């Protein structure tokens, strides 16, 4: 079984720089709600009006907007939020919305790293993923235990919900979903 350094060897030296990162405390339901409200209110909506409609403070809305943009669901320009073509398709889908996001999530950290490691190993734990991300300077929090908890929560929430990974709570191991 190759170690993590061997898995990530090759390619350009800056392949890890500027990788998109999922905001730590954003959940799928928040992103879905944002898309539903945005689509329901018309083609463009002011971010502050969107925050009011969602019952959120603008400071809470910003990471949700960031996640929705990373996922290709919305674009923001000069304070106006607009659904993308993919965002409209997502809004019209009735079931398994997050499964539509699987390919987009695979490009965003920590999911990208988890999938790469899991494709080379039978299973992987959060510690393996956190260590690899830290070697690349990718962290959600400066305190290691909090960073670990944030990465684990992101993986459990998004990667399981989207069907990218499976998780065994007894062993704390993730596996790439079939």
C-alpha positions as CSV (number, residue, x, y, z in Angstrom):
1,X,0.0,0.0,0.0
2,X,1.6,3.4,-1.0
3,X,2.0,6.1,1.6
4,X,0.4,9.4,1.2
5,X,3.5,11.1,-0.1
6,X,3.7,8.6,-3.0
7,X,0.0,9.0,-3.8
8,X,0.4,12.8,-4.3
9,X,3.7,12.6,-6.2
10,X,3.9,13.8,-9.7
11,X,2.3,16.7,-11.6
12,X,3.2,20.3,-11.3
13,X,4.8,21.6,-8.1
14,X,2.0,24.1,-7.5
15,X,-0.9,21.6,-8.1
16,X,-2.0,22.1,-4.5
17,X,-2.1,25.9,-4.5
18,X,-5.3,27.7,-4.8
19,X,-7.5,24.7,-4.3
20,X,-11.0,25.6,-3.3
21,X,-12.0,24.8,0.2
22,X,-15.6,24.1,1.5
23,X,-16.4,26.6,4.2
24,X,-16.3,24.8,7.5
25,X,-19.7,25.3,9.0
26,X,-21.9,25.3,5.9
27,X,-24.4,22.4,5.5
28,X,-26.2,21.1,2.5
29,X,-29.6,22.2,3.7
30,X,-28.3,25.8,3.9
31,X,-27.1,25.7,0.3
32,X,-30.3,24.1,-0.9
33,X,-32.4,26.7,1.0
34,X,-30.3,29.5,-0.7
35,X,-30.9,28.0,-4.1
36,X,-34.6,27.5,-3.5
37,X,-35.1,31.1,-2.2
38,X,-33.0,32.6,-5.0
39,X,-34.8,30.8,-7.7
40,X,-38.2,31.6,-6.1
41,X,-37.6,35.3,-6.0
42,X,-36.5,35.8,-9.6
43,X,-33.5,36.0,-11.8
44,X,-31.4,38.3,-9.5
45,X,-31.6,39.1,-5.9
46,X,-29.7,41.4,-3.7
47,X,-27.5,39.6,-1.1
48,X,-29.0,41.6,1.8
49,X,-32.5,40.8,0.7
50,X,-31.6,37.2,0.3
51,X,-30.2,37.2,3.9
52,X,-33.5,38.7,5.1
53,X,-35.5,36.1,3.1
54,X,-33.4,33.3,4.7
55,X,-33.7,34.8,8.1
56,X,-29.9,34.9,8.3
57,X,-27.4,37.7,9.2
58,X,-25.3,38.7,6.2
59,X,-22.2,37.4,8.0
60,X,-23.9,33.9,8.2
61,X,-25.0,34.2,4.6
62,X,-21.5,34.9,3.1
63,X,-20.0,31.4,3.7
64,X,-23.3,29.8,2.4
65,X,-23.0,32.0,-0.7
66,X,-19.3,31.0,-1.0
67,X,-20.2,27.3,-0.9
68,X,-23.0,27.7,-3.4
69,X,-20.6,29.5,-5.8
70,X,-17.9,26.8,-5.3
71,X,-20.6,24.2,-6.3
72,X,-21.5,26.2,-9.4
73,X,-25.0,26.9,-8.3
74,X,-24.9,30.7,-8.1
75,X,-22.8,33.6,-9.1
76,X,-22.5,36.9,-7.2
77,X,-21.7,40.2,-8.9
78,X,-21.8,43.5,-7.1
79,X,-23.9,42.2,-4.3
80,X,-26.5,40.5,-6.6
81,X,-27.0,36.8,-6.5
82,X,-28.0,34.9,-9.6
83,X,-28.7,31.2,-10.2
84,X,-26.5,29.5,-12.8
85,X,-27.9,27.1,-15.4
86,X,-26.8,24.3,-13.1
87,X,-28.4,26.1,-10.2
88,X,-31.7,26.2,-12.1
89,X,-31.4,22.5,-12.8
90,X,-30.6,21.8,-9.2
91,X,-33.6,23.9,-8.0
92,X,-36.0,21.9,-10.3
93,X,-34.7,18.5,-9.1
94,X,-37.0,17.0,-6.5
95,X,-34.9,14.2,-5.0
96,X,-31.3,13.5,-4.1
97,X,-30.2,17.1,-4.8
98,X,-26.9,16.7,-3.1
99,X,-26.0,13.7,-5.3
100,X,-26.1,16.1,-8.2
101,X,-23.2,17.9,-6.6
102,X,-20.9,14.9,-6.3
103,X,-18.6,15.9,-9.2
104,X,-18.3,19.4,-8.0
105,X,-17.6,18.3,-4.4
106,X,-14.8,16.1,-5.8
107,X,-12.9,19.2,-6.8
108,X,-13.2,20.9,-3.4
109,X,-11.2,20.3,-0.3
110,X,-11.3,18.2,1.9
111,X,-13.3,15.9,-0.4
112,X,-10.7,15.9,-3.2
113,X,-7.9,14.7,-0.8
114,X,-10.2,12.2,0.8
115,X,-11.1,10.7,-2.6
116,X,-7.5,10.6,-3.8
117,X,-6.3,8.8,-0.7
118,X,-9.3,6.5,-0.6
119,X,-8.7,5.5,-4.2
120,X,-5.3,4.2,-3.3
121,X,-6.1,2.6,0.0
122,X,-8.9,0.3,1.2
123,X,-10.0,2.8,3.8
124,X,-8.8,6.1,5.3
125,X,-9.4,7.9,8.5
126,X,-9.8,11.6,9.2
127,X,-6.3,11.8,10.6
128,X,-4.8,10.7,7.3
129,X,-6.7,13.3,5.4
130,X,-6.0,16.1,7.9
131,X,-2.2,15.3,7.9
132,X,-2.1,15.4,4.1
133,X,-4.0,18.7,3.9
134,X,-1.7,20.2,6.6
135,X,1.4,19.2,4.6
136,X,-0.1,21.3,1.8
137,X,-0.9,24.2,4.2
138,X,-4.6,23.6,4.0
139,X,-6.4,24.1,7.3
140,X,-9.8,25.3,8.5
141,X,-8.6,26.2,12.0
142,X,-5.2,26.8,13.6
143,X,-5.9,24.5,16.5
144,X,-5.2,20.9,15.4
145,X,-8.1,19.3,17.4
146,X,-10.6,21.9,16.1
147,X,-9.3,21.5,12.6
148,X,-9.7,17.7,12.8
149,X,-13.3,18.1,14.0
150,X,-14.1,20.5,11.2
151,X,-12.7,18.3,8.5
152,X,-14.4,15.2,10.0
153,X,-17.8,17.0,10.1
154,X,-17.4,18.2,6.5
155,X,-16.6,14.7,5.4
156,X,-19.4,13.1,7.3
157,X,-22.0,15.6,6.3
158,X,-21.2,16.3,2.6
159,X,-19.3,13.2,1.4
160,X,-21.8,10.8,2.9
161,X,-24.8,12.8,2.0
162,X,-23.6,13.0,-1.6
163,X,-22.7,9.3,-1.8
164,X,-19.0,9.9,-2.4
165,X,-17.8,8.1,0.7
166,X,-19.1,5.6,3.2
167,X,-18.2,5.8,6.9
168,X,-17.8,3.2,9.6
169,X,-18.5,4.9,12.9
170,X,-17.0,2.0,14.9
171,X,-13.6,2.2,13.2
172,X,-13.7,5.8,12.1
173,X,-12.7,4.8,8.6
174,X,-14.0,6.2,5.3
175,X,-14.2,4.2,2.1
176,X,-14.8,5.4,-1.5
177,X,-18.4,4.6,-2.3
178,X,-19.0,2.1,-5.0
